[in-house]
Amino acid sequence: MGLADALIFAFAAAVDVAVLVALRRFRRWQHQRPAERISRGLVLAIRYQRI
């Protein structure tokens, strides 16, 4: 069970890091001015619509 436990803990650590990064981005997004937030959202929507 040593390898399985190590894989589980490695996956949990990766998920924790991803959640922390997402929270940091969300907080940064919250502190933007509303007009800047809307314009950035529209730019992202247009960018991903092309894919």
Number of C-alpha atoms within 10 A of each C-alpha: 6 7 8 9 10 11 12 12 12 12 12 12 12 12 12 12 12 12 12 12 11 12 12 12 11 11 10 10 14 11 9 12 9 11 9 11 14 12 11 14 12 12 12 11 11 11 10 9 8 6 5
